[in-house]
Amino acid sequence: MLEAEAIEAIRTVYDPEIPVNVYDLGLIYTIDVAENADVAIEMTLTSPACPVAGILPGEVECAVRNVPGVGRVRVDLVWDPPFTIDRIPDEVKLELGLL
């Protein structure tokens, strides 16, 4: 299934300031795979002032584009809902020392 493969590809993209991939960090809000295999992704960043705002969406797009069978990829950067640490799964919070 392309969605699962896209998720695994996204898991190769890390926020350089946090040692966790952007998917497990909770920065990916939606992944929609169309019938023609085009993929639309909504993601956010930890902060609108994040210094990697211009880099991470492109890295996510590139990672998913390299999945065999994927058509066009569009990554939209969104700020609503805003990112909070509540989006981070407990096992990742534990790894980051947030629990």
C-alpha positions in Angstrom: 0.0 0.0 0.0 1.4 3.4 -1.0 0.4 5.2 2.1 2.4 2.8 4.3 5.4 3.1 2.0 5.1 6.9 2.0 5.1 6.9 5.8 8.3 4.8 5.9 9.9 7.2 3.4 8.8 10.2 5.6 10.4 8.5 8.6 13.8 9.0 6.9 13.4 12.8 7.3 14.6 14.3 10.6 14.2 17.7 12.1 17.9 18.6 12.5 17.2 20.1 15.9 15.4 17.1 17.3 16.6 13.5 17.0 13.2 12.2 15.9 11.8 11.8 12.4 9.1 14.2 11.3 6.4 11.5 11.1 6.9 10.2 14.7 7.3 13.8 15.9 3.7 14.4 14.9 4.5 17.0 12.2 2.6 15.1 9.4 -1.1 15.8 9.7 -2.5 14.0 6.6 -1.3 11.8 3.8 -3.9 11.3 1.0 -3.1 8.9 -1.8 -5.4 9.4 -4.8 -6.4 6.6 -7.2 -3.8 7.8 -9.7 -1.1 7.4 -7.0 -0.6 11.2 -6.5 0.1 12.0 -2.9 -1.0 15.1 -1.0 0.6 15.7 2.4 -0.3 18.3 5.0 2.5 19.0 7.5 3.4 21.5 10.1 6.6 22.5 11.9 7.3 22.9 15.6 7.1 26.6 15.2 6.3 29.2 12.5 9.8 30.6 13.2 11.4 27.2 12.7 14.8 27.7 10.9 14.2 24.7 8.7 10.8 25.9 7.4 12.2 26.1 3.9 13.9 22.8 4.0 11.8 20.1 5.7 8.7 20.2 3.4 11.0 19.7 0.4 12.8 16.8 2.1 9.4 15.2 2.8 8.3 15.7 -0.8 11.6 14.3 -2.2 11.4 11.2 0.1 7.9 10.4 -0.9 8.6 11.1 -4.6 11.2 8.4 -4.5 8.7 5.7 -3.5 8.2 3.4 -6.4 4.7 3.8 -7.9 4.0 7.3 -6.5 2.8 9.9 -8.9 2.9 13.6 -8.2 3.6 14.7 -4.6 2.4 17.9 -3.0 3.3 19.0 0.5 1.4 21.8 2.0 2.7 23.5 5.1 -0.1 24.3 7.5 -0.3 26.0 10.9 -3.8 25.0 11.9 -4.0 23.2 14.2 -0.8 24.5 15.7 1.8 21.9 16.8 2.0 21.1 20.5 3.9 18.4 22.3 0.5 16.7 22.8 0.9 15.5 19.2 4.1 13.5 20.0 3.4 9.9 20.9 4.3 8.9 24.5 7.1 6.6 23.5 8.8 9.5 21.6 8.2 11.9 24.5 10.0 9.3 26.8 12.9 9.1 24.3 13.1 12.9 24.3 12.9 13.2 28.1 9.5 14.9 28.0 7.8 12.4 30.3 
